[in-house]
Amino acid sequence: MINVWIDDLTPCLKDNDTGDFVPTEVVRIRRKSFLSKFNKKNGWYTNWEKLLQEHEVYALVVKGTVDIQGLVALSRNEGFQAVYIAWMCTAPQNNKMLCDNPKYAGVGGHLFAIAADKSEEYGFGGVVVGHAANIDLVKHYCEVFKAEHIAMLHPYQIAVYEREAADIRRIYDYEWTDEEI
C-alpha cells in the first residue's frame, strides 16, 4: 500500500522548521531484527519485518546516518514489467496525517524515485505499480506525478509509466550506498 503525500517537489529533503535542504542516501535493509521496531504500533502502518520475506526494503536516510525518514518495500513484477510497490510510507515525524508539523518535506517523492530507480535497474524502464491507501491519494498521484489509475487488481491501483517515472527520477537527488542494515 502506498500511503505517502507528495508535499514538496524538492531534490533534497527540506527541513520544515529551517527551510534548509538535507542530503539523503538510500540504504537497503536486510535484517528482520532491525525492522522489528517499525510497525503499526508506532506509526509505520504495517509490520515491516514481515515484508522482508517477499520484498526488498529500502530506507531513505539523512546522509551519513541511519536516521530513517521513509521506507519502501519493492518486488519485481515480471507480469506487469514493473516494480511493484508493496508498501511505502514516511516516518511518523514526517507524516502529515499523523502530526501537525512534519519534520521534513519531500520524503514521499523520494520514495517514488527510489522505486523508479529500481525499476530502471531491473530493465522495466522505471515503470512502477502499486495501490494507494485511498481514492484521494490515487487522485493526488495522478495529479502530481501523472500516474494512471488502472484499478486492475485493486480499486486504488496505480501505475507510473516510463516518461513520468523519468520525470520523477530527475527531480529527486540522493545517493545509493553499498551499506546494508
N, C-alpha and C positions, 0 to 999 in steps of 0.2 A: 504494500500500500504506500502510495506517495502522499505524504502529509506535511508538505512544506509550502510556505508562502514566499513568492518571489518579491522581495521587498525593495531591492535595490540592484540595478544592473551595474555593478562596480567590479573592476578587475581584482581587487583585494577585498578582504573583509573591512568593513568600516565600523570603527568604534562609535556607537551611537552617542556616547557622552562627550567625546572629544572631537569627533569628526576625523580623527586620524585613520590612515589606512594601515592595515596589519597584514604582512605577508603570511602566506599559508603553504602547507605541504599536505600531501596525501600519503597516508600510511596504511598498509594492508594489515588487517588484524586476523591472526590465525588461532590465537589461544582462547578457548572457551572460558577458561578461568578469568581472563581479563574482561571478557564481555559479560560475565555473570552479574556485574554491578549496573548494567544498562538494561533496565526492564520497565514494565508498566508502572510499578510502584513508585518509581522516581522520575516519571515524566518522559520516558523513552518509548512509550506506546506499545511495545512488544518485548518479548524475551529475545534479545539479540544473540544470546548464547546459542539458542536453538537454530538460528538462521545459518550458522556455520555448517550445519550438516549438509545443506544443499546449495549454499551460495557462497560467493566471495564477499567479504565485508571490508569496506574501506572507510577510513576516518579522515575527515578534514580537520587538521590541527593547526594551531598557531605555529609558525615556523620555529624549529628548534626545540619544540616542547611535545608533550603528549596531551596537551590541553585540547581535548576533543570538542569541536564546535558543531559537528554533524556526522551522521553515519548513513551509509548506503550499502544495501545488500543486493548483489547482482548475480545473474547467471546468464550463460549463453543460451539463446533460443534459436536453434537451427531452423525450426519450422517457420518462424517469423523472420529469420535472417536479421536478428536484432539482439540487443542485450535486454533482458527482462529485469526490470527494477522490482524486486520482491518487497523491499521496504526502503524508505527514505525519510529521515526526519532530522530536524535540528536539535541541538542540545536544549534542554528545558529553558536555560537562561537566554536563549536566542529565539524562542518560540513565542510569537505574538499572541498565540491562542492560550498560552499558559502564564504569560507575565505582561505587565503593562509597559515596561521599558526594556526591550530586548538589548542585550549587551552588544551584539554585532549584527549588522545588516549584511546581506549578500550570501548568507550560508546556503540557502535553498538553490540558488542559481549555480553555485559552485558544485553542489551535489549532482545536478543535472549534467554539468560539464564533465564531471568525473565519469558518469555513466556513458556519455557520448564518446569520451576518450577510449574507454574500454571497448566499446562497440567498434570504433575505428581500428583498434589494435587487433580485434578478433576477425576483422575482414568484413564487417557489416556496414561500413560506411558512416558510422556514427548513429545509426538508427537505434532508438530505444523505445520500449513498450512497457506499460505498467498500468496500474489502475489507481486513480485518485481516491482520496478518502470520501469525497462527496461531489455533488454536481457543481457546487460553487468553485471548487478547486479545478475541476475539469474546465470550466469556462475561463478561469484565471490562466491556466496553462495555455489554452487556445489563444487567448488574447496576448499574453506576454511573449510566449515562445512560438506561436503559430503551430502548436501541437494540433493533432486531429483527434476528434472524439470518435473512436472506431467502434466501441461497445460490442466487440465480437464475443469475448468470453466473460465479460463483466460489464454491467451497465455504465461504469465510470472508466472504462478502459480508454487509454490514450496512446498515441504514437507520435514520436518526433522523428521526422524523416531526415534524409541526408542534408539537404540545404539548410534546414532550420537547425539541425544539430551542429553544423559547421559554424553558423552564426553564434550559437551558444558558446562553442569552444573558443571562438575569437574574443569574446567578452571577458572571460574569466582567466586569471593568471595565478598559477600555483605550481609548485614543484612536486614531481613524483619522487619519492625516496625509495631507496632499497631497504630501508628499515622495515622490520615487521615486528608486530607485537603478538 
